[in-house]
């Protein structure tokens, strides 16, 4: 008997042990934390120790479910398996090493150890500070559901299960991070999503060799195809309805614990110009809004460079009636058009960044007042012209029409090299910049899906899910680029039937 105990102790390097040894080793492992609480009880002929972090657990559940059950039977000779059978909680785990016990405590567990027993027991009863479900801050909507994801994985999963009420919804749990483990969930519909896509997402997540994962945006940068590209390759959203609609269309979602945004893959360039409101509006209005955002993206990139190129190299393309007002506006400006444009664009970016970092009310006031005051002061001081202020303001407004903040940021950054190229070589520089941009977009992919799909490679059927929106009765197919198991949602013939009550 003594020999078997020695072998067991050697195998686990900790158990069996005395309560004093357990306290000493656990305290040393957890850096002698003052929040680590130990409570020792003598029940029957054995001593039992209960230990936990005071701020990590639900104390009401600890007293009601665990301590009341143990202290109600003073004469029993307890062991770990008996406690596991008697305590009315399902979240119990038996451990072989003290390291696994410490990890459970950090995440909100309560440890119970009977002196000289072979295994300690933990119960997972966390008391987590969770933000209540509220409206989306960065993706505001007029129509449709108003709730947004929170930092709690439990809350987010509850929202997804509530919206996708089907047994085909599958969530796979992964733990990523060597020093700070973080829970990640892969979400998809088993009967719709392509297995190769799911396997690719799973493999890329499992292959991550990182110490910690702070947010879903960090995960997106770690698993994307081309990390050097300025364009985002995984769609981030805080709207459950957009996430669920993407899952229904055969895409795969990635949820990261402690992050209020989720990832959707694969994503194309046109995915970042779509909004869930396009679905809730009538089809012709939704199509107009999508085309308007696409045109706004090109205007944001080309409007200011075209102004610089026209004034620097191609004055002949400017109508004579406009040329007079341009000359009068720039009469007192000492700088060349390229420097003038870069200065004003930088001013707009400074105002935008300052407004985003200040409190909401102060930021809005500072952005409006700062733009008016600085714009008027710059014109009167002769640093810029009135017409350029209009051009730069239109470019900034066009970039803000992108529903995705990440894509809007990429568009704003691209404007600066385009302005420099137009200042160096005029329209030739603009064409060189556009050519480089198109070649780059042709080479970008999102987990193997072409970034410019459905334009390249061209899929006429997928135009409905990207650039235009057809009436619901005709929008019966999922995007072919997703290669789903069920490409057809419903029968278009049956959807067009209109039956009256007397039929």
ZIGIDA-V305399 format. One record per helix or strand. SS is the DSSP state (~ for helix, > for strand). FROM is the first residue (numbers start at 0). TO is the last residue. Records with the same first field share a line. If there is no record, write none. Layout:
# ZIGIDA-V305399
SS = FROM-TO ; FROM-TO
This chain:
# ZIGIDA-V305399
~ = 1-11 ; 18-28 ; 58-70 ; 79-85 ; 97-105 ; 152-162 ; 194-205 ; 215-222 ; 239-247 ; 268-272 ; 276-279 ; 282-311 ; 314-316 ; 319-328 ; 336-356 ; 359-379 ; 385-398 ; 404-424 ; 426-442 ; 459-464 ; 479-481 ; 491-494
> = 35-42 ; 45-52 ; 56-56 ; 91-94 ; 108-113 ; 119-123 ; 125-125 ; 134-134 ; 146-147 ; 168-175 ; 179-179 ; 181-188 ; 211-211 ; 234-236 ; 238-238 ; 251-255 ; 261-264 ; 444-445 ; 448-449 ; 454-454 ; 457-457 ; 476-476 ; 487-487
